[in-house]
Amino acid sequence: MPSESSARMPVMFFGHGSPMNAIDDNRATQAWKAMGEAAGTPRAILMISAHWMTRGTAVTAMHKPRTIHDFGAFPKALFDQRYPAPGDPELAKRVAELLLPTPVALDGNWGFDHGTWSVLVKAFPRADIPVVQLSMNRAGNARFHYELGRALRPLRDEGILIAASGNVVHNLPAMDWGSPTIGFDWAQRFHDHVLKAIIDDEPDQVIDYQRAGEAAARSIPTPEHYWPFLYALGARHADDPVKVETNFLEYGSLSMLSFILGGSAGVSTPALT
């Protein structure tokens, strides 16, 4: 499967926010569209989503993954959405090979949850690029997930786009629905801490995120939306430039940070707020 002639693909992280972004047009979804355009045409896409937590690690290995509507109380138009991209069983086997000695189950039941399809429908709207989705082992810790990301790096030289979808600040109980454009002080501090670590290429600062104290504890009450970000950092090469595509919080406690590592888009290092 490796191809020496393939250009190295970038790594992407999407701060996916609400499922409604799949049918909305806003600054986040416009950025995702630009991210997809910057990537060109990958041979396939490996997605890591906040919304597939399992016992052990698994990867989708079917030819025709289903679109999963894993949410409630949203408009019918959202439930009508489908993302009919094909799967790639051979890529699933390659992922399992790269992650050894961690055992990886080849899954035939899951599909694309909204952490995957709600961003891909904007970034790659034609749904003609094969996609496989990797689950996250709920028993792992932050460094375990980062190291799996490192093990996946060879895929980038095989025409595979590695993309992760979550939110580096995600505290739903704390959200202030009356403040759509504001981040709480503690959420902004942790968001800025993460952004600085990305720009400075200091992954230990965010793997051991508890060192950020109360801001980290309030920003990550549960880790499932944070862990995909660590896969993106793990798949990074030392010479990868950073391009920050969205850099804001909303509703007090939801970071919409999205970025690209690598590729030919150049470097963007916005001022920290």
C-alpha positions as a printed Julia matrix, in Angstrom:
273×3 Matrix{Float64}:
   0.0    0.0    0.0
   2.79   2.58   0.63
   3.59   4.77  -2.36
   6.85   6.7   -2.5
   5.39   8.98  -5.18
   2.45  10.09  -3.06
   2.57  13.6   -1.64
   2.31  13.64   2.13
  -1.25  14.35   3.18
  -2.02  16.83   5.96
  -3.75  16.1    9.26
  -6.95  17.91  10.18
  -8.83  18.59  13.38
 -12.42  19.78  13.2
 -14.05  21.45  16.21
 -17.42  20.04  15.24
 -19.83  21.64  17.71
 -23.55  21.11  17.16
 -24.89  18.56  14.64
 -26.83  21.5   13.16
 -23.59  22.62  11.53
 -24.26  19.91   8.95
 -27.11  21.98   7.5
 -26.07  25.47   8.6
 -23.84  27.97   6.81
 -21.6   29.81   9.26
 -17.96  30.69   9.88
 -17.13  27.19  11.09
 -18.71  25.37   8.17
 -17.15  27.79   5.69
 -13.75  27.02   7.23
 -14.38  23.27   6.91
 -15.16  23.75   3.24
 -11.84  25.56   2.8
 -10.04  22.78   4.68
 -11.41  20.18   2.31
 -10.4   22.25  -0.7
  -6.87  22.62   0.71
  -6.53  18.84   1.04
  -7.16  18.16  -2.64
  -8.28  14.6   -3.3
  -7.03  12.06  -0.75
  -7.02   8.4   -1.71
  -9.11   7.82   1.41
  -9.91   9.44   4.77
  -9.37   8.01   8.24
 -11.68   9.71  10.75
 -11.43   9.69  14.53
 -14.67  10.97  16.06
 -15.66  11.85  19.61
 -18.81   9.82  19.15
 -17.46   6.3   18.83
 -16.17   5.05  22.16
 -15.71   1.29  22.52
 -14.27  -1.45  24.69
 -11.01  -2.0   22.89
 -10.24  -0.38  19.54
 -12.17  -0.95  16.32
 -12.19   0.32  12.75
 -15.07   0.27  10.27
 -14.4   -2.35   7.61
 -17.58  -2.46   5.51
 -17.99  -1.43   1.87
 -21.07   0.76   2.43
 -21.11   2.46   5.86
 -24.43   3.77   7.1
 -25.1    7.35   8.22
 -25.85   7.32  11.96
 -28.15   9.99  13.42
 -26.89   9.71  16.98
 -28.81  12.62  18.49
 -32.35  13.74  19.25
 -34.59  16.82  19.31
 -33.3   18.3   16.05
 -35.2   19.25  12.87
 -36.25  16.59  10.37
 -33.93  18.16   7.8
 -30.98  17.02   9.9
 -32.28  13.46  10.15
 -32.79  13.44   6.39
 -29.08  14.02   5.84
 -27.03  11.14   4.43
 -23.31  10.88   3.73
 -23.03   7.98   1.26
 -19.24   7.78   0.99
 -17.9    4.26   0.44
 -15.87   2.39   2.99
 -12.44   0.86   2.43
 -11.94  -2.59   3.99
  -8.32  -2.73   2.81
  -7.53   0.54   4.56
  -9.2   -0.83   7.69
  -6.79  -3.78   7.58
  -3.86  -1.41   7.09
  -4.92   0.61  10.14
  -5.12  -2.57  12.21
  -1.64  -3.54  11.0
  -0.14  -0.16  11.92
  -1.62  -0.19  15.41
  -0.15  -3.55  16.43
   0.44  -4.73  19.11
  -2.79  -2.92  20.06
  -5.54  -5.27  18.86
  -8.03  -3.66  16.47
 -11.38  -5.25  15.62
 -12.66  -4.98  12.05
 -16.18  -3.66  12.57
 -19.09  -4.27  10.21
 -21.85  -2.56  12.18
 -21.02   1.07  13.01
 -20.79   3.51  10.1
 -20.45   7.31  10.19
 -21.64   9.03  13.38
 -22.36  12.75  13.34
 -18.84  13.6   14.48
 -17.73  12.28  11.11
 -20.44  13.07   8.6
 -21.45  16.51   9.91
 -17.97  17.84   9.04
 -17.28  15.76   5.95
 -20.53  16.88   4.33
 -18.99  20.37   4.33
 -15.33  19.5    3.7
 -15.92  16.8    1.06
 -19.54  17.28  -0.02
 -19.37  14.93  -3.01
 -18.99  11.94  -0.65
 -16.93  10.13  -3.28
 -13.75   9.55  -1.23
 -13.62   6.3    0.8
 -13.86   6.85   4.56
 -13.1    4.58   7.48
 -13.67   5.49  11.1
 -11.48   4.5   14.04
 -13.04   4.07  17.47
 -11.47   5.21  20.72
 -10.86   2.72  23.5
 -12.61   4.11  26.56
 -10.06   2.34  28.8
  -7.12   4.25  27.32
  -5.65   7.43  28.75
  -4.59  10.57  26.91
  -1.07   9.35  26.16
  -2.4    6.04  24.83
  -4.54   7.89  22.29
  -1.69  10.22  21.32
   0.6    7.24  20.72
  -2.0    5.59  18.47
  -1.98   8.8   16.45
   1.8    8.51  16.11
   1.48   4.94  14.91
  -0.87   6.1   12.15
   1.56   8.63  10.67
   2.73   6.38   7.79
  -0.76   6.64   6.28
  -0.03  10.23   5.37
   2.59   9.06   2.89
   0.11   6.6    1.42
  -2.42   9.18   0.24
  -4.58   8.96   3.37
  -5.96  12.05   5.07
  -6.1   11.64   8.84
  -8.91  13.77  10.29
 -10.14  14.05  13.87
 -13.41  15.54  15.07
 -14.21  16.73  18.58
 -13.86  19.9   20.68
 -10.9   20.83  22.89
 -13.3   22.6   25.28
 -16.6   20.75  25.63
 -18.68  21.26  28.76
 -22.35  20.98  27.79
 -23.82  21.38  31.29
 -22.0   24.72  31.65
 -23.12  26.14  28.3
 -24.84  29.54  28.27
 -27.27  29.4   25.37
 -27.76  33.15  25.56
 -24.09  33.86  24.77
 -23.42  32.42  21.29
 -20.17  34.35  20.75
 -18.62  34.35  24.23
 -16.22  31.99  26.01
 -16.06  31.81  29.8
 -12.73  32.98  31.24
 -11.67  29.45  32.22
 -12.69  28.05  28.83
 -10.77  30.77  27.0
  -7.68  30.13  29.13
  -7.66  26.44  28.3
  -8.46  27.05  24.63
  -5.47  29.43  24.46
  -3.28  26.93  26.33
  -4.1   24.28  23.72
  -3.55  26.65  20.81
  -0.14  27.72  22.14
   0.92  24.08  22.52
  -0.07  23.4   18.9
   1.8   26.43  17.56
   4.89  25.73  19.7
   4.75  21.97  18.93
   4.77  21.04  22.61
   2.4   18.06  22.78
   3.28  17.12  26.36
   1.59  20.34  27.48
  -1.76  19.0   26.26
  -1.29  15.26  26.64
  -0.86  15.87  30.37
  -3.63  18.44  30.22
  -4.36  18.22  33.95
  -1.31  20.43  34.52
  -3.52  23.33  33.35
  -5.45  22.96  36.6
  -9.03  24.11  37.1
  -9.34  25.46  33.56
  -8.58  21.99  32.19
 -10.87  20.22  34.64
 -13.81  22.46  33.73
 -13.04  22.36  30.01
 -12.78  18.56  29.88
 -15.29  17.11  32.36
 -15.26  13.95  30.22
 -12.5   13.19  27.69
 -14.29  11.87  24.61
 -14.36  15.19  22.74
 -10.75  15.95  23.66
  -9.12  12.66  22.75
  -9.59  12.99  18.93
  -7.41  16.11  19.09
  -4.58  13.98  20.5
  -4.72  11.65  17.49
  -4.21  14.68  15.25
  -1.21  15.81  17.29
   0.21  12.3   17.31
   0.08  12.09  13.52
   2.08  15.3   13.19
   5.62  15.41  11.79
   8.15  17.84  13.28
   8.29  19.94  10.11
   4.52  20.24   9.66
   3.32  23.84   9.44
   0.17  24.86  11.32
  -2.81  26.59   9.76
  -5.5   27.57  12.24
  -8.84  27.75  10.45
 -11.23  28.65  13.27
 -10.22  30.12  16.62
 -13.22  30.99  18.77
 -15.5   29.77  21.53
 -19.27  29.87  21.66
 -21.96  29.5   24.32
 -19.37  29.95  27.05
 -17.9   26.46  27.13
 -17.54  25.13  23.58
 -14.31  25.6   21.62
 -14.67  25.61  17.83
 -10.91  25.43  17.2
 -10.14  23.76  13.85
  -6.71  23.47  12.23
  -4.54  21.78   9.6
  -1.08  20.32  10.22
   1.15  19.87   7.2
   0.23  20.19   3.56
   1.11  23.2    1.43
  -1.22  25.77   2.95
   1.54  27.56   4.86
   1.59  28.71   8.45
  -1.04  30.73  10.28
  -0.41  31.6   13.9
  -3.15  33.91  15.13
  -2.65  36.07  18.19
  -3.84  34.42  21.38
  -6.81  36.12  22.97
